[in-house]
Structure formats: C-alpha cells, structure tokens
C-alpha cells in the first residue's frame, strides 16, 4: 500500500519490482547467486533497492554520462536483467497495469456473455468452455470484473471503497442463467476450482472483491447448489483472518439495503433448507457434516447481523427472523439444550438456535419466555413440595405454598401488595401467581390476575405519587428525579413488570423504548430522547447540524440543564464545572451526549436501579438476552396494532352460535361500527386489558356462546377465559344498547 509498482518480475526464488516515481528497482527473496543486485549473496526478506552504477532522479537514470530510462525488468531462474533505453520525450517505462489487448486477464463483460449465449442452443465449443472455466476458476479474473465505472481508477480500492459495481455484477451474472449449459459449467468451476482455493489471508484488499460480487450469481440461491457453493463460500468467508474480514464487513456496511438484504435472505433460506433436511431425517454418518453446514450458515448470518447492528440497522432487525422455526424445530427443547450447554460447555454437540437469537420472531421468543417461566416455576414448586415433605418429620414447621398468593383489597392494593412481596423470598417470585380480591368470589384462572395488574399499575403511576414525570407531547412517562416516595415503590413497580411478563399478562406502562434498552443493559441515544422529549431532541439535533462556526455565540449554552420540580426551577451541571464550560463547535457532540446521559441515566440512577433490581428479581436470566428492546416492550405492555377483522376471523363459537348465526352477524355489525375507544373498552371488558399481546389479535382466542334468559340481560364476560356470554338479541339496536351498558360497567369479578 506504499509506492506504486508498475512491473513485477519473478524468478525461481526471487522477485524484482520497478517503482517509476523514483526509477528504482527493488528486489527480495533468495540471493545466493547475487541475483538480488546487493553485491552480496545474502537473502532479503523485505524489498530494498538494487545497487548499480547510477543515480536515480524521477524515472531518469544516468549511465555512462548519458540519460537512460528503465523500460522493462526481467528475471531468470537465478538471474536478473534490466532493459534501459536512451531517454527521449516519448520514452516511458512499460506499465503492466495498463491493459494491453495482446496480454491481459480475461474478465466478464456483456460482449463475452453474449458470445457464450449465442452458442447456447447447441454444444458449446471447447474455446467457450475453456473461457468459462478460466474466468470462474480464477479469483483474479472475477476480481478484475464488474469494476465501478464511476471510479475509473480502480486501484483506489480501500477499506471503505471496494471499487466494484455490485448491481452490474448482479445483471451480468443473471444473464448467464439464461443458458443451462453455461450455468452448469460455471457451477463446476466454482465448486471444483475457485471456492476450494480461497485462502484465509488474501494477498491484498483488491482480492476481496469477489466476496461482494460472487453471491449475486443465481447459482447461490439454487437449493441444489447450497451444499456445493453457498455453504463452502460461507465457510471461506467466516474463516478469513481478522484484518480481511474486517475490511469485508466494512464494505457490507455500505451496501444498499436491498443488496444487503439479499445476503441475509440467502443464508436464511440455506438454514431453512438444512432444518427441513434434518426434519426429514439425516443419516447418523452424515450428522456431523450436517451440523457443520448448519453452524457455518448461522455464523454467516451472525456476522451479517453484527454488521447490521454496528451500522445502525441497514435493514430492520426483524428481517433476520426465520418464521419457519416454529414448526421446523422444537423450540422448548432447543432452549433446554442451550441452557445445558451454558452450564456444561460441551466441546461437541448439536447446534442450538438459541445461540443465534436474532433469528427468532416474536412468537418463538414468546415460546422461549414461556418455557423459561415454566421451568423456573416448576423448580420453585418442586422446592416447596420437597420442603413440605421434609416438614412432615419435623415438629411444627409451617408448610410452603407452591404459588405466590396475593390477597389484596381494592382500596389498598399498593400497600397490601408491598406487604406480601416484602415478606416473600426470591424463590417465591418464581412461583405461579394467584390473586385474591378480598370479599370477592372469583377464583383466579387468569382474569383476576389481569385486573390486578391493571389496577395496581394505574395506582402506582398516578400523578399524586410524583414518582414519574408525564410528557404531554409524547404522552410517555419517565422517572422523576425529585420524588418524596419510598424507593421501595420503584422496586415494587419493577417486580410487578417482571411478574406480568413471567405470568404472561400485559400491563399498562407508558415508558419509552429507552427503559427496555436499559433493562437489557444497552445505552439510550438521542433517538430515544426524540421519542420521549421531541421538542428538546429537535433542538439538540439542530445544534449538531448547525453549519456555521459561531455555535457559542448563536446558541449561548453551557454544560448545564434546567429543570422544573414542584414549581421550582433548578440548574444541574452535566459535567464538573459545567456552568463555566461554553458549548462550542468542537464540544457540541459532547454536550448532546452528556444531556442524553443525564436524562436517561445520571438524574434517575437510584430510582432506576431499584426498578431494575425488582424486575430482574423475577425476570433475570439468559432468556432476556434473546430479546430486542422493542420486543421486550411488547411483552410488557402489549401493542396497539389493532386488526379487528383478524379478531373476528379467529373468534370461536359454542352452542347454537356459528359465524352466520343472525345474532352473531348483528354483533359484528355493531362492533365494527363502534369508535376506537369503545372497541378498546370492549377488549378491557373481555380480556382485562385494552392492549393486545405481542402475538397479535389471533392470540386473544375470543369465544362467544349463547346464554339463557331474554333480551333484558346484559352480555357477560368471563375474563379468565376471554369468553363472552351473548344473549340472543333480536335487533341491532337492542344489541348495541346492551353491549355498551356492559362495557361501561366492567370492573369487579363475580361468579356468573
């Protein structure tokens, strides 16, 4: 990557290189016969100038008091030669980098492909077969193809710029697929010659070009060549040494999203193909090879995912999801094997998909969370049962309940809950949760628990406590840096959120995604501040984007933040002596980072730490590592992506009711005519929450059944089972009136 070399000559065990800018000839290799021109027989590891009776100036050499120019250099077995010519205006050294039509590497062009395709109807001549084999067996030929025309000097290939046109490569390589004969020859050359010869340490940056262009070949996406082309190519890629792989990742990070997505989709398809083979059955003798193939493909996806994350998501993270996993693997068993591998670290074992969590979609991750919860609950229950069994042989030992039971009064739901949780041991949080409202008859089969979470979160988030600050513009809340409430309340809220996830119940918690980033030990950014405080974030972005040099004079800022608490205005320093540090052109990014850090971290550290401790007391563990912040948020609070037609489509009916029953038809007519708020009230009436689970409307599993009595009766919701008792109303008007009455009075549980 230093001086420009225009000629290379290689002998048996030594090399000469000509540098036109200095007129020097460098040599290296073995010098036993004096072939290196050092006037000795020593070997030389690194290039150094050849000694001679001349002094070099530019490309001019003085010999016998005449001006000469080096034209060509040559090497024999153990000899070296230089051809000089008298320097005239038209004399310049030969430049082997300039393509001479009489001698140049063969590259893939439109004209060459057209020539091949013109013979596609009959048997290909040997001349064409040889050309195809030459190009697709040679890394040099492919690296010299598809050069970016907008940058004619392709020797400027760097760590940031590959110097190739990937879209041109896609166009040319797809044209080859028009001929099955040509495609077969290309496949044979790639399989037998090119891919097996790829090394872990390419000679220079330009040799990495084919790693960008070759996957555009349609052969890579053909399931028939996954084993012979796509997987071996992935193996060659992931085996690259760190420096070349780092360059390749840099190039990937600058690809256009559709191009990058094609790489991801390719190896997702390969993984699905392999898993389907496994499901059909793999012979025991082939299991080891199959495991290697699957691991290679997943590692390739892992590298691409890492590139995507570091580049702030070239494509959305959900583009890495493999939705077919739900029926291709036993997700629960995979999770258990993964946990066992974490504990015992086997050197050789089956590939676990949990090692690559970015491929799991929301449904798969929910299954993983449920599996983890069941395992933890079963461990807690078994421990309680063992303790109870042991107590049978001991005098007066209190038995241990296999469930975490909360007996609470509606009017003191926070105090009663805190009292129970304070007395509970860590293992109790892992037990199944049962809720009992004092003086209410309902048995908790899920519905009472739903209402408990709804009521306690409403109470804890009430402004009267001053625990959280509400932001009008975003309608979101964040921890208040000034509160007079006991810090244990923040621990309680964290524990409640953990219990809700653990017991598969969504709760109303209007926090930004930043909260879930912090729960996953990720750092919030300015983008997160834009969600919580759009006005402030826009001002900070304006500061960063300001094009002039007079930042200090125009913005008049220092490293402080001003906040209003309980009617009083306070100034807080973002850094030590921040009042005395003016924000200028050179430190404005530091100011923005310090501001974001103050809002999300420093100002609320004790409160969030208590929340974090409560949350992780229930939900701590490996399973959380599998989630993205947005996914964890959806697990806690559900989402508001309502699809009412989907709700109707997945509703089941009992008794006399069916989809075309007259009462059912007018029910859906009335329901779809309701405004959004009333529809959400219906969800609250029926399920205990006005939000929907992460898996969508279909997971609500609404059931409607007829009930006795006449039209004077109201619909009744069995919230525990998402079951609606719907009388046989004779008209739309009556049904609408009774349904609205029912959903407007939905609090409290009684046996029906």
Buried (B, 14 or more C-beta within 10 A) or exposed (E): EEEEBBBEBEBEEBBBBBBBEBBBBBBBBBBEEBBBBBEEEEBBEEBBBBEBEBEBEEBBBBEEEEEBBBBBBEBEEBEBEBEBEEBEEEBBBBEBEEEEEEEEBBBBEEEBBEEBBEBEEEEBEEEBBEBBBBBBBBBBBBBBBBBBEEBEEBEEBEEEBBBBBBEBBBBBBEBBBEBEBBBEBBBBBBBEBBBEEBEEEBEEBBBBBBBBBBBBBBBBBBEEBBBBBBBBBBBBBBBBEEEBBEBBBBBBBBBEEEBBBBBBBBBBBBBBBBBEBBEEEBEEEEEEEBBEBBBBBBBBBBBBBBBBEEBEEBBEBEBBBBBBBEEBBEBBEBBBBBBEBEEEEEEEEBBBBBBBBBBBBBBBBBBBBBBBBEBBBBEBBEBBEEBBEEBEEEEEEEEBEBBBBBEBEBEEBBEBBBBBBEEBEEBBBBBBBBBBBEEBEBEBEBBBBBBBBBBBBEBBBEEEBBBBBEBEEBEBBBBBBEBEBEBEBBBBBBBBBBBBBBBBBBBBBBBBBBBBBBBBEBEBBBEBBBBBBEEBBEBBBEBEEBEEEEBBEEBEBBBBBEBEEEEEEEEEBBBEEBEEBBBBEEBBEBBBBBBBBBBBBEBBEEBBBBBBBBBBBBBBBBBBEBBBBBBBBBBBBBBEEBEBEBBBEBBBBEEEBEEEBEBBEBBBEBBEEBEEEBBBBBBBBBBBBBBBBBBBBBEBEBBBBBBEEEEEBBBBBBBBBBBBBBBBBEEBEBBBBBBBEBBEEBEEBEEE
